[in-house]
């Protein structure tokens, strides 16, 4: 009887450990993300970065071709959201890039592109 109880407790501990790991992985997988939406001649740019317990520094950059036309910066701990808007020209393609560090280490965020 004692062995069955110990086995049951160990199985429960193992199950709970796997569940916590899966939840932590899903939080990591959900971030980071950058986006650009264009409404008429206004581009709205956004980046959100979540790294629990970490210091985050980022600059959100709006590019038209090889020219950076605007940028917005921010700092945060665990979570950072930066948004900005800028007037754009119809028919041109714009890209949002993010320069970011997490606890002093460079951190890559996928760029996003849209055409006005």
C-alpha positions in Angstrom: 0.0 0.0 0.0 2.8 2.4 0.9 4.6 1.8 -2.5 1.4 2.5 -4.4 0.9 5.8 -2.5 4.5 6.9 -3.2 4.2 5.9 -6.8 1.0 7.9 -7.2 2.5 11.0 -5.5 5.6 10.8 -7.8 3.4 10.4 -10.9 1.4 13.5 -9.8 4.6 15.6 -9.3 5.8 14.5 -12.7 2.5 15.5 -14.3 2.5 18.9 -12.7 6.1 19.6 -13.7 5.3 18.8 -17.4 2.3 21.1 -17.2 4.3 24.0 -15.9 7.0 23.5 -18.6 4.4 23.5 -21.3 2.8 26.7 -20.1 6.2 28.5 -19.9 7.0 27.3 -23.5 3.7 28.7 -24.8 4.4 32.1 -23.3 7.8 32.2 -25.0 6.4 31.0 -28.3 3.7 33.7 -28.3 6.3 36.5 -28.4 7.8 38.5 -29.8 5.8 40.0 -32.6 6.0 43.1 -34.8 3.3 44.4 -37.0 2.4 47.2 -39.4 -1.1 48.2 -40.6 -1.8 50.9 -43.1 -5.1 52.7 -43.1 -5.3 55.3 -46.0 -2.0 57.1 -45.6 -1.3 56.3 -42.0 1.0 53.5 -41.0 0.5 52.1 -37.5 3.5 50.2 -36.2 3.6 47.9 -33.1 5.9 45.5 -31.3 5.2 43.5 -28.2 7.9 41.5 -26.4 7.3 39.3 -23.4 10.2 37.8 -21.5 9.2 37.2 -17.8 11.6 38.6 -15.3 13.9 40.1 -18.0 14.9 43.7 -18.8 13.9 44.6 -22.3 15.2 47.6 -24.4 13.8 48.0 -27.9 13.6 50.5 -30.8 10.8 50.1 -33.3 11.9 51.4 -36.7 9.8 52.3 -39.8 11.7 51.9 -43.1 10.8 52.8 -46.7 13.3 50.9 -48.8 16.7 51.6 -47.4 15.7 54.8 -45.6 14.5 54.8 -41.9 11.7 57.4 -41.8 10.7 57.1 -38.1 11.5 55.3 -34.8 10.1 54.8 -31.3 11.9 53.4 -28.3 11.0 51.9 -25.0 12.2 49.9 -21.9 10.4 47.5 -19.7 10.7 44.5 -17.4 9.0 41.3 -18.3 6.8 43.0 -21.0 7.3 45.8 -23.5 4.8 47.3 -25.9 5.8 50.1 -28.4 3.4 51.7 -30.9 3.8 54.6 -33.3 2.2 56.0 -36.4 3.6 57.9 -39.4 2.1 59.3 -42.6 3.0 57.2 -45.7 2.8 57.5 -49.4 0.3 55.4 -51.4 2.0 52.7 -53.6 5.2 52.5 -51.5 6.2 49.5 -49.4 7.1 49.9 -45.7 8.9 47.6 -43.3 8.9 47.6 -39.5 12.2 46.4 -37.9 13.0 46.0 -34.3 16.4 46.5 -32.6 16.1 44.8 -29.2 18.1 43.6 -26.2 16.9 41.3 -23.4 19.1 41.4 -20.3 21.8 43.0 -22.5 21.8 40.3 -25.1 20.8 41.0 -28.7 17.3 39.6 -29.4 15.8 39.0 -32.9 12.3 40.1 -33.8 10.9 39.2 -37.2 10.2 42.3 -39.4 6.8 43.0 -40.9 6.0 44.6 -44.3 3.0 46.3 -45.8 2.2 48.4 -48.9 0.3 51.6 -48.7 
